[in-house]
Amino acid sequence: MSKLAVVILAAGKGERMQSPLPKVMHKIAGLEMVRHVTLLANHLKAEKTVVVIGEDMEDVKQAVHPADTVVQSPPRGTGDALKQAYDKYLKKFDGTVLVMFGDTPLISLATCQSLIRTLESVTDPAVAV
């Protein structure tokens, strides 16, 4: 397996949940959703983990420590969130980048490993998109 970076998108406020907590901070099995995802990145042995957060999300930043964080301000969607992570932390990274969502904590290690193996086996980068 080549070098791996994981970008976790966690900037959403989760307003539809009608809670003062950002969606990724709601707990499942005793841990915040985003914490499950950062632990998965650790199990994948990611060389770099970057979590994209929104403004005033200090609690999310603390929950994902020691992962790097970047603030997306103002929120402009997924592509812009990835650009923020790239510009601050991944410009010189040469390897596979796995994008995950901070509010999807139930993806298994085996699923992620299979996805990474598949991505790395593709010789035409246009096919991997």
N, C-alpha and C positions, 0 to 999 in steps of 0.2 A: 504494500500500500504506500502511495506517495504521501507527501506532507498533507495534512488536513487542517483547514480552518473552518470554524463553525460560526455563522452569524445567526444570532437569535433575535427575531423581531418582537419587541416587547413595548412598543411606544403607545399602544392603544389604551384609552382610558376605560373602556368597557362600560360606557354610559348606559347601555341597554340592560345592564345587570342591576341598575338602580342601587349602587353601592358607592360609598366614598373611596373604596379600594380600587386601584387599577385591576383589571380583569386577571392579569398574570399573578397577582398577589393573593388570590383566593386559594385556600388550601385544599389539597386532595391527599389523602393518606398521610396527613400530618405535615406536609411540606407545601410551600407555595408552588403553583404550577410551573413558574419560570425556574424554580430551583431544581425541579425534576429534570427539566431540559438541560440545564447547565451540568448537572451530574451525568447525564447521558453524554454530553460533549467530553467530559472527563474520561468516561469509560471508552469512548472512541479514540482516546489519546490525541485529541486535537492539539496541535501545536499552538494555535491561537483561537481564543473564543472571544467574540465581540458581541455585546448585547446592545441593541439599539433601543433607547428609552426616550420618553417624552420629557418635556419640561416639568419641573417640580415632582420628579419621581425618585427622590432620594431613597425612599424605602425599597424600591426595585433595585437601585444601584447597590444598596447594602445587602440585599438578598442574593445577588449574583456574584458578590465579591468572592474570589479575586479576579473574576473575568473582567476584561476591559469593557468600558461602556462609552457610548457616544450618544449625545442628545440630538434628536431630530427636532429642529425647531425652525419654522413651524412645520407641523405634520403635512407632508405632501405625498403620501402613499408609499408603497412598497419599493418601487424603483429608487426613489429618493433616499429611503432608509438605507438601502444597500449602498448607495453612493456615499452616504455619510460614513459608513463602516469602512468602505474601500479607501476613501480619501484620508481618513485618520490612521488606519491600522494595516491596510492590506495592499498598499501600492507596490511594495517590494516582495509580497508573498508569492511564491511559486509552488503551486500545488492545487489540490482540490478544495473547493469552497462549498460547504453544505449549508444551505439556508433552512432554518427551522423557525417555527412559530412558538413563542413563549407560552401560548395558551393551549398547546397540544402535548400534554405531558405523558400520554399513553403510547407513544411510538416506541417500539422495542429496539433494543440494541441490535438484535439480529436483522431487523428490517433496515436499519440505517447502514449496517455493514454490507448488506446485500446491495443496497442502492449505490454505495460508494464503489464496490467492486464493479458493478455494471457501468457506472460513469467512467471509471478508469480503464475499462476494456474497450471503450468506444474510441476509434482512431480518428473519426471525423468530428471535430468539435461542434459543427452545426447540427449533428444528429443528437448530441447530448442535451440540447436545449429543449 
